[in-house]
Amino acid sequence: MTMIKIYILGVVILVLAVLFNGLAAKLSLVSWYDFLNRAIASGSKVWQTLRLVDMLWLFFVYPMLLGLACKLAMLIAK
């Protein structure tokens, strides 16, 4: 894989991750940034601050969207 293809992959994933984080904010979902800040502040009690929808977003939907972003980036970089 050439450096240009790697760069295109990175840019596409970065742009889509920023958009996904914006979507999370609009939907009042916890982002990874929020989660890590809460974990630093409250330690293991961080789990008590999360709603089910936040956990689903962080551990299922967001990673799936990033995987799809990667797939899209690979199609673009072909």
C-alpha positions as CSV (number, residue, x, y, z in Angstrom):
1,M,0.0,0.0,0.0
2,T,1.4,3.3,-1.0
3,M,1.8,6.3,1.4
4,I,-0.9,8.2,-0.5
5,K,-3.4,5.4,0.0
6,I,-2.6,5.2,3.7
7,Y,-3.0,9.0,3.9
8,I,-6.4,8.8,2.1
9,L,-7.5,6.1,4.5
10,G,-6.5,8.2,7.5
11,V,-8.2,11.3,6.2
12,V,-11.5,9.6,5.4
13,I,-11.6,7.8,8.8
14,L,-10.7,11.1,10.6
15,V,-13.3,13.1,8.8
16,L,-16.0,10.5,9.4
17,A,-15.0,10.1,13.1
18,V,-15.4,13.8,13.6
19,L,-18.8,13.7,12.0
20,F,-19.8,10.7,14.1
21,N,-18.7,12.5,17.3
22,G,-20.8,15.5,16.2
23,L,-23.7,13.1,15.7
24,A,-23.2,11.7,19.2
25,A,-23.2,15.3,20.6
26,K,-26.4,16.1,18.8
27,L,-28.0,13.0,20.1
28,S,-26.7,13.6,23.7
29,L,-24.7,10.4,23.6
30,V,-21.4,10.0,25.6
31,S,-18.3,10.2,23.4
32,W,-15.0,8.4,24.1
33,Y,-13.6,11.8,25.2
34,D,-16.5,12.2,27.7
35,F,-16.2,8.6,28.8
36,L,-12.4,8.9,29.5
37,N,-12.9,12.2,31.4
38,R,-15.6,10.6,33.5
39,A,-13.4,7.6,34.2
40,I,-10.5,9.8,35.3
41,A,-12.8,11.7,37.6
42,S,-14.8,8.8,39.0
43,G,-12.7,5.7,38.5
44,S,-14.7,2.5,38.4
45,K,-17.9,4.3,39.2
46,V,-17.9,5.6,35.6
47,W,-20.1,2.6,34.6
48,Q,-22.9,4.0,36.9
49,T,-22.9,7.3,34.9
50,L,-23.6,5.6,31.6
51,R,-27.1,4.9,30.2
52,L,-27.7,1.7,28.2
53,V,-27.8,3.8,25.0
54,D,-24.4,5.3,25.8
55,M,-22.9,1.9,26.2
56,L,-24.4,0.6,23.0
57,W,-23.1,3.7,21.2
58,L,-19.6,3.4,22.6
59,F,-19.1,-0.4,22.3
60,F,-21.3,-1.3,19.3
61,V,-22.5,1.4,17.0
62,Y,-19.4,3.7,17.0
63,P,-17.0,0.9,16.3
64,M,-19.2,-0.4,13.6
65,L,-19.5,3.0,12.0
66,L,-15.7,3.4,12.1
67,G,-15.4,0.0,10.5
68,L,-17.7,1.1,7.7
69,A,-15.7,4.3,7.4
70,C,-12.6,2.1,6.9
71,K,-14.4,0.1,4.3
72,L,-15.4,3.3,2.5
73,A,-11.9,4.6,2.7
74,M,-10.5,1.4,1.2
75,L,-13.0,1.7,-1.7
76,I,-12.0,5.4,-2.3
77,A,-8.3,4.6,-2.1
78,K,-8.5,1.8,-4.7
